[in-house]
Amino acid sequence: MSDPFTSALVIANPASGTYPPGAAETVRRRLADAGLAAALALTEHPGHARALAAGALTPGGPDLVVAVGGDGTAHEVACGLLTDADTGTTAGSGPGPLPHSGRSPALLTLPTGTGNSFHREIWADLPWRASLERAATAPHVRAIDLARVAENGVPAVLGASTGVVAQSLVTARGIAEAGRDRYEKAVAAALHAFTPYPGRVLVDGEVVQQGPTVFVDVGGGRYRGGRFRLLPHSVMDDGLLDVCVVGTALPLRDLPALARDGSHVGREGVVYARGRSVVVERTDGRPLVFECDGDVLAPARERFTLDVLPGALRVVGPPPGGH
Ligand SMILES: Nc1ncnc2c1ncn2[C@@H]1O[C@H](COP(=O)(O)OP(=O)(O)OP(=O)(O)O)[C@@H](O)[C@H]1O
C-alpha cells in the first residue's frame, strides 16, 4: 500500500472523445470526500494539460494529479510532470521545484477519451468510476518506464510507431465514430491504402530487421488504439523498451484480427525484441511517418531514436494482481 495522498489537482479535458458532462466535478468531489484538498482545472486548448501539470510542481503542490481524458491528455499531463532531470534534458532550466513530498506527484488516469490505451494498460479497462473509487480508498503507486524520442526530447507513455499504425492515427482524424470503433475503422482504411516502406530497426546497436516494413511499434504500453495488443509481452517497469516489427510475410488483411490478441507475434516475418535504445529508419531517403503517443512528428525525418527512461513516471494503479 502506498502512502495516502493529501492533495490533488484534477485536470480534465472536456474535448476528449467520450467525456461525460460533469465528470471532472464528480472526481474532485470524491477526492475531497476522501479527505484530500482537491482542485479542478478544465483544459481550454491543446497543450493546456501539460502547462497545468507543470504548474503543479511547486513546493506545497499536490501529490496526486488526475488526468481525466484520453491518451492525449495522459501524455500531456505526464510531460508536464517530468522534470528535465527525469527526461535527461540538459538544455532546460534543470529540475523544477517539487511538492512537499520532495518527488513528482503521482498520476491517476481516468478514461474519457477515444482509445484510452494507457488506462487499459494500467487499470485493465476498469470503468473510470471504479478506478476512482479504488484510488480514493486504496491507492497503489508504481514507477513505470517511459520512452523518450532522442531527436526532440519528447517522452511517450504508450510509445511510438511507424508505417500503417502511424498512418491509422492520421486517418482516424477524419472518422467521426466515437470510441475505439474509430481506430478500428481507421486501421481498415489505412491498410486498404497502405504500401510497405523499406526500413531498418536497430535495438541496442544491433540490426534486428531490415527490409519491407508494414509497421514498427516501440513502447511502452501493450495496447494501441485501445484494442490492438501490438506489444503483448511489454512490462511497464522492467527498464526496457519492447519493439515489434511487422514485415510483409503476413497478409495485410489478417493483421487486425491477429493484433487484437497479440497473436501476430511469433508469425513469419514478425520480429519482437527488447532493449534500452531503439532506432527506426526508412532506408530509401524518404521521410518516415512516425508518431509518438498519437502525435505525428514533424518535421518528418528518415530516422528516429527512442531511449528508455526507467521508472520515470509514478502512476496510481491497482495493487499487483489486484485488477
Ligand atoms: N478545450 C479543448 N478543446 C479542444 N481540444 C482540446 C481541449 N483541451 C484539450 N484538447 C486536446 O484534445 C485532444 C484529444 O484529447 P485526448 O487524446 O485526451 O482524447 P481522445 O483523442 O478522445 O482520446 P485517445 O487519445 O485516448 O484516443 C488532445 O490532443 C488535447 O490537446
The ligand as an ORCA input file, in Angstrom:
! r2SCAN-3c Opt
* xyz 0 1
  N     -10.694     22.505    -24.626
  C     -10.134     21.845    -25.618
  N     -10.606     21.978    -26.887
  C     -10.094     21.280    -27.914
  N      -9.084     20.388    -27.781
  C      -8.584     20.195    -26.544
  C      -9.076     20.898    -25.414
  N      -8.392     20.500    -24.335
  C      -7.505     19.574    -24.766
  N      -7.611     19.393    -26.079
  C      -6.892     18.430    -26.949
  O      -7.783     17.353    -27.178
  C      -7.011     16.302    -27.745
  C      -7.694     14.972    -27.597
  O      -7.682     14.597    -26.253
  P      -7.500     13.093    -25.796
  O      -6.399     12.454    -26.557
  O      -7.404     13.085    -24.328
  O      -8.879     12.426    -26.212
  P      -9.184     11.398    -27.375
  O      -8.418     11.744    -28.598
  O     -10.666     11.318    -27.462
  O      -8.698     10.016    -26.753
  P      -7.486      8.975    -27.142
  O      -6.235      9.791    -27.265
  O      -7.472      8.041    -25.959
  O      -7.881      8.303    -28.395
  C      -5.661     16.418    -27.076
  O      -4.660     16.411    -28.071
  C      -5.697     17.746    -26.341
  O      -4.536     18.532    -26.566
*
